[in-house]
């Protein structure tokens, strides 16, 4: 009697987030250590920015943080 079971699904390979080559599982979502290092360098240089108010603006809006509140 033959079993009608599907084999495990093959994970879809995605392109490298930096160069577009196929990503390798070892470096996912990148294709190599080089591309992973490029991405890390971009984060460290602040090339990538998460949208939102800057920290300076957020701090200025908090009560009690204004200089003229000191008396």
Secondary structure as UniProt FT lines:
FT   TURN            17..19
FT   HELIX           25..27
FT   TURN            28..29
FT   HELIX           33..44
FT   TURN            45..46
FT   HELIX           55..60
FT   TURN            63..64
FT   HELIX           67..69
//
